[in-house]
Amino acid sequence: MSMTNLSDVPSGETSISSPPSGFDIAVDRAFRGSTRFFAWITVALVFMIVYEVAGKAYPAIREHGLGFLTTKTWDLQSGEFGVLPEIWGTLYSSTLALMIGGFFGISIAIFLTQDFLPGKIEWAFKNIVELLAAIPSVVYGLWGIFVVIPMLRPTAGWLHENLGWVPFFGTSLSGPGMLPAALVLAIMVLPTVTAISRDSLSNVPNKLKEAAYGLGATRWEAIFGVIVPTAAKGIFGALVLGFGRALGETMALAMLVGNSNQMSISLFSPGNTLAALLANHFPEAGKKEEPVLMYAALVLLGITLLVNIGGAFILQQTSRRSAGVAT
Amino acid sequence: MHRFGFRTLSLVMLCGLLAAGCNSSSSPSASSGSTGTATANVKLQGSGASFPAPLYGRWFKEYSAAVDGVKVDYQAKGSGGGIKDFIEHTVDFAASDAAMDDDEISQVDIGVVLLPMTAGSVVLAYNLPDMSKPLQLSREAYVGIFLGKVSNWNDPLIAKSNDGIKLPNLPITVVQRADSSGTTFVITSHLSEISEDFKNGPGVGKTVNWPSSDKFIAAPKNDGVTATIKQTPGAIGYVEYGFAEQAKLPMATLENKAGKYVTPSLKNAEAALAGVEMPDDMRAWMPDPSADQAYPIVSYTWLLCYAKYEDSDKAAALKDMIQWCLTEGQKSSAEMGYVPLPANVVETVTKKLDLIQ
């Protein structure tokens, strides 16, 4: 039935082009209106969340002020609250994770885009890496407790005993701690970093590559001298996104970081992060603790915002410098 | 096409109608109505403590199956969360391991009835490789461990009460609860009772400020603590008896008030309960039971009910359910690792039920 209908439509006489009907115009306007509406509603949602969180945090902000950011105690009984160890733990674990995950992520992205592998294997490889993003964070947490920590223990023990004077190995690893948390976090940011850097690397125009080879560059010279710098903008964006992902990760960290109010440079020492603090304390928070937790949430929002702004700023600077190279 | 689609649709609808008819005709025949007092289609909503949750889950399931028309939902979100819900009137009843304090009770204007339902012990589970005998800890030793003063397993304080055992030279890692918890409340009230230093230091609470050390780590929930102890050589931590038992973790034998070393077991927890007088408000604390055989860290856990319900069917159903838990329910307590209520307590609680209207 539908087949005959189709063949009926272009009857010879009328032209294919015609002015838009009233209906077309209405659809067009409605579409434009709704995209605008949904775009604004997303922005409004962000502001609403900030407003809501800040409103609930207000009593705590008034009571604790900026001292909240610089003190180290979290004691419900005496009403002393400070999140300095959590801020430190959040930044430290995320930075470590980004260093490890970023290194591997970018390496994988280069490996997958520069014709090292036949196309089919490349495709399978890419999908397997992206599959890492689909694993729930509780599973990562459990895997960390039952696999990563026991695996790290002998090495960590050796490092502490023989190189204990290095601040990074200053304490012995008892179980949960910064290093296992950062390692698992690195694996969690890996797919984000890989997927986005892979995209920007494969978007580098072939002309550039060919020109580099034509000038007599070796493969490595072409990759590190031409292709990676051209894709730097996208790779940097991938790192910023990965960092954001690491800052906000909750469940796996709550299980692995040790939730201890410690500030230590040692990789084996337990610590705490803002997201883990919120996850652990929110479900049973009473009237006294809730505003303080909201304040902590606001601090986390602030850190994420700063990282994004900082990232955008650096991106602008670097892209200005490499403007001649970029397409 | 269209006609066929319509016919399939109507066929599906007919099937649905038939199925619905079957359901409605079969349900009355399935009713057993053992207790009879409950009226049709009452839904009781509760939330709170996670420590008795396995037992409550079983009770409510069995009760819902035995009595027609009553459905009980229980959400194990923790004692603090339960009390919060209860004060905000979003549930019909709640459960808490720390009962309710006076300040919390005063926030419920229609009155509160606290009913102890079962009791359990909090054990010190540990992970020490190659131990031939269960570890014995004196009061001084375990207070010292939780204050961070005893920090190695070969400490003379621990060795003193463990003759014939070679204790390893291994730092002690103390595992505590990261979330606010009734279990933490129970153990900190015990530690504060027996040690002045602990009382002035961390103190009593659902979360306390533990000593700052890189050997004090926290894990979420009873299962998180259990898993962390299991994975960390040299760890010791506090969990509810049932969780340690299930994970087959060794539990320390503790010195009680009478100076005897007592293993955590149902029998010894019962001994602890036996020596406690139930006060009129039903908030019986036993931070340090004095009986010879009493295991030192034991606590009741409470159901929180309103004194007055707007819906009289709901009140009747709730009372009937609690009555069932006090009689039939107590039979499954021991099997699940909880302490059945002593007979005199069951009697007092049953009398208290009359306060619910």
Chai-1 contact restraints between the chains, C-beta under 6 A:
chainA,res_idxA,chainB,res_idxB,connection_type,confidence,min_distance_angstrom,max_distance_angstrom,comment,restraint_id
A,D75,B,N209,contact,1.0,0.0,6.0,A-B,restraint_1
A,L76,B,T207,contact,1.0,0.0,6.0,A-B,restraint_2
A,Q77,B,G203,contact,1.0,0.0,6.0,A-B,restraint_3
A,Q77,B,G205,contact,1.0,0.0,6.0,A-B,restraint_4
A,I145,B,A227,contact,1.0,0.0,6.0,A-B,restraint_5
A,I145,B,Q231,contact,1.0,0.0,6.0,A-B,restraint_6
A,I149,B,Q231,contact,1.0,0.0,6.0,A-B,restraint_7
A,T171,B,D214,contact,1.0,0.0,6.0,A-B,restraint_8
A,S174,B,T173,contact,1.0,0.0,6.0,A-B,restraint_9
A,S174,B,K215,contact,1.0,0.0,6.0,A-B,restraint_10
A,S174,B,T232,contact,1.0,0.0,6.0,A-B,restraint_11
A,G175,B,T228,contact,1.0,0.0,6.0,A-B,restraint_12
A,G175,B,Q231,contact,1.0,0.0,6.0,A-B,restraint_13
A,G175,B,T232,contact,1.0,0.0,6.0,A-B,restraint_14
A,P176,B,I217,contact,1.0,0.0,6.0,A-B,restraint_15
A,A254,B,P220,contact,1.0,0.0,6.0,A-B,restraint_16
A,G258,B,I217,contact,1.0,0.0,6.0,A-B,restraint_17
A,N259,B,A178,contact,1.0,0.0,6.0,A-B,restraint_18
A,N259,B,A218,contact,1.0,0.0,6.0,A-B,restraint_19
A,S260,B,F216,contact,1.0,0.0,6.0,A-B,restraint_20
A,S260,B,I217,contact,1.0,0.0,6.0,A-B,restraint_21
A,Q262,B,D214,contact,1.0,0.0,6.0,A-B,restraint_22
A,S269,B,D214,contact,1.0,0.0,6.0,A-B,restraint_23
A,P270,B,D214,contact,1.0,0.0,6.0,A-B,restraint_24
A,P270,B,I217,contact,1.0,0.0,6.0,A-B,restraint_25
A,N280,B,A178,contact,1.0,0.0,6.0,A-B,restraint_26
A,N280,B,D179,contact,1.0,0.0,6.0,A-B,restraint_27
A,N280,B,P220,contact,1.0,0.0,6.0,A-B,restraint_28
A,P283,B,K77,contact,1.0,0.0,6.0,A-B,restraint_29
A,P283,B,G78,contact,1.0,0.0,6.0,A-B,restraint_30
A,P283,B,G81,contact,1.0,0.0,6.0,A-B,restraint_31
A,E284,B,G78,contact,1.0,0.0,6.0,A-B,restraint_32
A,E284,B,G80,contact,1.0,0.0,6.0,A-B,restraint_33
A,E284,B,G81,contact,1.0,0.0,6.0,A-B,restraint_34
A,E284,B,S180,contact,1.0,0.0,6.0,A-B,restraint_35
A,G286,B,G80,contact,1.0,0.0,6.0,A-B,restraint_36
